[in-house]
Amino acid sequence: MMSSIHDVCGSVLSHIPGVGSSASPEHGKVLCVGLACLDSIHVVKTFPVEDTDVRCVSVRLQRGGNASNNCTVLSQLGAPCEFLGTLSKKQYLSVVVDDFKAYNICINNCIYYEACDAPMSVVIISQTTGSRTIIHSNKNLPELTLDDFKKLDMSQYSWIHFEGRNVEEVVSMIELVEFWNENHISEHDRGHGLGHKALPISIEIEKPRAEMQDLIPWADVLFIGKDFAEFCGCTNMSETLKKIAQDAKPNATIISAWGEQGAMARGHDGTVVQSPAFCPHKVLDTLGAGDTFCGAAIFGLSRGKSLQDSIILGCQIAGIKKLISEISRKETGQKKSLQGAHQKEDEYNLAKEQETI
């Protein structure tokens, strides 16, 4: 997925006030635990009618998967990072591995399987609407296990992010991280109610499945996807924050992003902040926009930025991702698209000020 955003994040970052100048409180890697798959992406003029034969505008193979994509964004924003998951040696391994290496993402601790098929997604992107329709297949590649996770050297990391899947094993992994945290501290106060916690834990819960609720009490930072929120009966971001807070840690940070509605977050002290979406005038490609938001927000939080600045950064970078199929990678194109994002932010702030008058 994320090869289409190549070289954009770094340039965009330099134009967002205050973000690029933030010093990282730690030098360890951000570890993202989850899935890496192969995406077969077919771009069509309009979404096909069932049982018809249409020609695509373009087709490409690229690395995908939520945690995999999170790493790509983190790397381009300047954060050292590592992906941890299982990979198939049977097919397409070089496509996935070479792309990880191209983005300087560490995969040294990944688990390889000889006789299993690689997870694959067929993605249909409509040029007319920018929508993406995903058909996913994971035939027989095993999930990561606690025994796999135990092999890690925790001192190498400064933040651990889990993609919401494989719930029982992930809970066991988090218990292991928390045990390590009992005997280690950070040299810096991380803010966000984390204090000097050595390894903050963030979790993305996206899939609308009942077992995902078991992950909620374990996160310091929760990213709640719209699909899961609606599965829980929520109709907007505000309801999502209130609903999830009932089961989360008392001081957890909860972040809810709803695409073109922007993002809203509840801090550890109960303060609620929000960001508008920074959508281009014509959305060409929404594939990976949610992963982009999540990765950029983790970057901001792990670098000591405020909660509001972090979700604004996430929305800005996700907005650029939606336009990336259209704009040139030249500096002028990046500046122009970001200026539009800033203009929308100014309009949003003005509206909020008028509400208080």
C-alpha positions in Angstrom: 0.0 0.0 0.0 2.4 2.6 1.2 4.8 2.7 -1.7 2.5 5.4 -3.2 3.3 7.8 -0.4 7.0 7.6 -1.0 9.1 10.7 -0.2 6.0 12.8 0.7 5.8 12.5 4.5 9.3 14.0 5.1 8.6 17.0 3.0 5.1 17.6 4.5 6.6 17.3 8.0 9.0 20.1 7.4 6.0 22.5 6.6 3.9 21.6 9.7 4.9 24.2 12.4 6.7 22.7 15.4 6.5 19.0 14.4 9.8 18.6 12.7 11.6 20.4 15.5 10.3 18.0 18.2 13.1 16.0 19.9 12.4 12.4 20.5 12.3 11.6 24.2 13.8 8.2 23.4 16.1 6.7 20.8 14.6 3.2 20.6 12.5 1.8 17.8 8.8 1.9 17.5 7.7 -1.7 17.2 4.5 -2.5 15.2 3.1 -6.0 15.7 0.6 -7.3 13.2 0.1 -8.3 9.5 2.1 -7.8 6.3 0.4 -8.9 3.1 0.6 -8.5 -0.6 -1.9 -6.1 -2.2 -2.9 -6.5 -5.8 -4.3 -3.1 -6.6 -6.5 -2.6 -9.6 -7.5 1.0 -10.5 -10.7 1.4 -12.5 -12.5 4.4 -13.9 -15.7 3.5 -12.0 -16.5 0.6 -9.8 -17.7 -2.3 -11.9 -21.2 -3.6 -12.1 -21.6 -7.2 -10.9 -21.1 -9.8 -13.7 -19.5 -7.4 -16.2 -16.1 -7.4 -17.9 -14.1 -4.1 -17.5 -10.6 -3.0 -18.2 -8.5 -1.5 -15.4 -6.6 1.7 -15.8 -3.6 0.3 -14.0 -2.5 -2.6 -11.8 0.3 -3.0 -9.3 1.6 -5.3 -6.6 2.7 -3.7 -3.3 3.2 -4.5 0.4 0.1 -3.9 2.6 -1.2 -4.8 6.1 -2.1 -2.3 8.9 1.0 -2.7 11.1 3.2 -2.9 7.9 1.8 0.4 6.7 2.1 2.0 10.1 5.8 1.3 9.9 6.1 2.9 6.5 4.6 6.1 7.7 6.7 6.1 10.9 9.9 5.5 8.9 9.2 8.3 6.4 8.5 10.7 9.3 11.9 9.9 10.7 11.2 7.4 13.5 13.3 4.2 13.6 10.8 1.4 13.5 10.5 -2.4 13.3 7.7 -4.7 11.9 7.1 -7.9 13.8 4.8 -10.6 12.2 4.9 -13.8 10.2 6.0 -14.0 6.6 5.6 -16.7 3.9 8.7 -18.0 2.1 6.5 -19.8 -0.4 5.6 -16.9 -2.7 6.1 -13.2 -3.2 8.6 -13.0 -0.3 11.0 -10.8 -2.2 8.3 -8.2 -3.0 7.5 -7.8 0.7 11.0 -8.0 2.1 12.6 -5.7 -0.5 9.9 -3.1 0.1 10.5 -3.2 3.9 14.2 -2.7 3.2 13.6 0.2 0.8 11.9 2.0 3.6 14.6 1.1 6.2 12.1 -0.9 8.3 13.7 -3.5 10.5 12.3 -7.1 10.1 15.1 -8.9 11.8 12.7 -10.7 14.3 10.0 -11.8 11.8 9.0 -15.4 11.7 9.2 -17.2 8.3 7.1 -20.2 7.2 8.2 -22.4 4.3 5.0 -24.1 3.2 2.3 -21.5 3.9 0.7 -19.1 1.5 1.2 -15.3 1.8 -1.9 -13.3 2.8 -3.2 -11.4 -0.2 -5.7 -8.6 -0.8 -7.3 -7.8 -4.1 -8.0 -4.0 -4.0 -10.3 -2.2 -6.4 -9.9 1.6 -6.5 -12.4 3.8 -8.3 -11.0 6.9 -9.9 -14.4 8.5 -9.8 -14.9 8.3 -6.1 -11.5 7.4 -4.7 -13.2 4.4 -2.8 -11.3 1.2 -2.2 -12.9 -2.2 -2.0 -10.8 -4.9 -0.5 -11.1 -8.7 -0.8 -8.7 -10.3 1.6 -7.4 -13.9 1.8 -5.3 -15.5 4.5 -5.3 -19.2 3.7 -2.9 -20.8 6.2 -0.2 -18.4 7.4 0.0 -18.8 11.2 -0.3 -15.8 13.5 2.5 -14.6 15.7 2.7 -16.4 19.0 3.8 -15.5 22.5 6.9 -17.7 22.2 7.9 -15.7 19.1 7.4 -12.5 21.0 9.5 -13.7 23.9 12.6 -13.7 21.7 12.6 -9.9 21.5 15.1 -7.6 23.4 12.7 -5.1 24.9 15.5 -2.6 25.5 15.6 -1.9 21.8 12.2 -0.2 21.8 10.6 3.0 23.0 7.0 2.3 22.0 5.0 -0.9 21.1 1.9 -0.8 18.8 -0.3 -3.8 18.3 -2.7 -4.3 15.4 -6.0 -5.7 16.8 -6.0 -9.3 15.8 -5.0 -12.7 17.3 -6.5 -11.5 20.6 -5.5 -14.1 23.1 -1.9 -14.1 22.0 -1.7 -10.3 21.8 -3.0 -10.0 25.4 -0.3 -12.4 26.5 2.3 -10.4 24.7 1.1 -7.2 26.4 1.3 -8.9 29.8 4.9 -9.7 29.0 5.6 -6.0 28.1 3.9 -4.8 31.3 6.0 -7.2 33.3 9.1 -5.7 31.7 7.8 -2.2 32.5 7.7 -3.0 36.2 11.5 -3.2 36.3 12.4 -0.4 33.8 11.6 3.3 33.4 12.0 6.0 30.8 14.5 8.8 31.5 11.8 11.3 30.4 8.3 12.0 31.4 6.3 11.0 28.3 3.2 13.1 29.0 -0.3 11.8 28.3 -0.5 10.3 31.7 2.3 7.8 30.9 4.8 9.3 33.3 8.2 7.5 33.0 6.7 4.3 31.6 9.4 2.6 29.6 7.3 1.0 26.9 3.9 2.6 26.2 1.4 0.3 24.5 -1.0 1.4 21.7 -3.6 -0.8 20.1 -5.6 -0.3 16.9 -9.1 -1.9 17.1 -10.6 -1.9 13.6 -12.4 -5.2 12.9 -16.0 -5.4 13.9 -15.6 -8.5 16.0 -16.8 -9.1 19.6 -13.5 -10.5 20.8 -11.7 -7.2 20.0 -13.4 -5.8 23.1 -11.0 -7.9 25.2 -8.1 -5.7 24.1 -9.6 -2.4 25.3 -8.4 -2.6 28.9 -4.8 -3.2 28.0 -3.9 -0.1 26.0 -2.3 3.2 27.1 -3.4 4.6 23.7 -6.4 3.2 21.8 -7.1 3.8 18.1 -10.8 2.9 17.5 -11.8 2.4 13.9 -15.2 3.5 12.7 -16.3 -0.1 11.8 -15.7 -1.3 15.3 -17.3 1.8 16.8 -20.5 1.2 14.8 -20.4 -2.5 15.7 -20.5 -1.3 19.3 -23.6 0.8 18.6 -21.9 4.2 18.3 -23.1 6.7 15.7 -20.4 9.3 16.0 -16.9 10.0 17.4 -18.2 11.6 20.6 -20.3 8.5 21.5 -17.3 6.3 20.6 -15.0 8.0 23.1 -17.6 7.8 25.9 -18.4 4.1 25.1 -14.8 2.9 24.9 -13.8 4.9 28.1 -16.1 2.7 30.1 -13.9 -0.3 29.6 -10.5 1.3 29.0 -7.8 2.1 31.6 -8.8 5.1 33.7 -5.9 7.2 32.3 -6.0 5.8 28.7 -5.9 8.0 25.7 -8.7 7.1 23.2 -8.6 8.2 19.6 -11.4 7.9 17.1 -11.0 8.8 13.4 -14.0 8.7 11.0 -12.5 9.5 7.6 -13.8 12.7 6.2 -15.4 13.7 9.6 -11.8 14.0 11.0 -10.7 12.7 14.3 -11.6 13.2 18.0 -9.6 12.1 21.0 -10.0 11.9 24.8 -6.9 12.5 26.8 -5.9 10.7 30.0 -7.5 13.5 32.1 -10.8 13.4 30.2 -10.1 16.4 28.0 -11.6 16.0 24.5 -9.8 17.5 21.5 -10.5 17.1 17.8 -9.2 17.8 14.3 -10.9 18.3 11.0 -10.2 16.1 8.1 -7.9 17.6 5.5 -9.5 16.2 2.4 -8.3 17.2 -1.1 -11.0 18.6 -3.5 -10.9 15.3 -5.4 -10.2 12.1 -3.4 -8.3 9.7 -5.7 -7.1 6.9 -3.4 -8.3 6.2 0.2 -6.4 3.0 0.5 -4.3 3.0 3.6 -5.5 6.5 4.8 -6.5 5.0 8.2 -3.1 3.3 8.6 -1.5 6.6 7.6 -3.4 8.5 10.3 -2.5 5.9 12.9 1.2 5.9 12.1 1.4 9.7 12.0 -0.5 10.0 15.3 1.8 7.5 17.0 4.8 9.5 15.7 3.4 12.7 17.3 2.6 11.1 20.6 5.9 9.2 20.8 7.8 12.5 20.1 6.1 14.3 23.0 3.6 16.3 20.9 0.3 17.2 22.4 -2.7 15.0 21.8 -4.4 17.6 19.6 -1.2 18.3 17.5 -0.8 14.5 17.1 -4.3 13.9 15.7 -4.0 17.0 13.5 -0.7 15.6 12.1 -2.5 12.3 11.5 -5.3 13.9 9.6 -2.9 16.1 7.6 -0.7 13.2 6.5 -3.8 11.0 5.8 -5.2 13.8 3.6 -2.0 14.0 1.6 -2.2 10.2 1.2 -5.7 10.5 -0.4 -4.3 12.9 -3.0 -1.0 11.1 -3.6 -2.1 9.4 -6.8 -2.8 12.8 -8.4 -0.1 15.1 -7.2 3.5 15.3 -8.4 6.1 14.3 -6.0 7.8 17.6 -6.7 8.1 20.1 -3.8 5.6 22.5 -5.4 2.9 19.9 -5.5 3.4 18.9 -1.8 3.4 22.5 -0.7 0.2 23.3 -2.6 -1.6 20.3 -1.1 -0.5 21.1 2.4 -1.4 24.8 2.0 -5.0 23.6 1.3 -4.9 21.5 4.5 -3.7 24.6 6.5 -6.5 26.7 5.0 -9.1 24.2 6.1 -7.5 24.1 9.6 -7.7 27.9 9.8 -11.4 27.8 8.8 -12.1 25.1 11.4 -10.4 27.1 14.2 -12.2 30.3 13.2 -15.5 28.5 13.4 -14.7 27.1 16.8 -13.8 30.6 18.1 -17.1 32.0 16.8 -19.0 29.3 18.7 -17.5 30.6 21.9 -18.4 34.2 21.3 
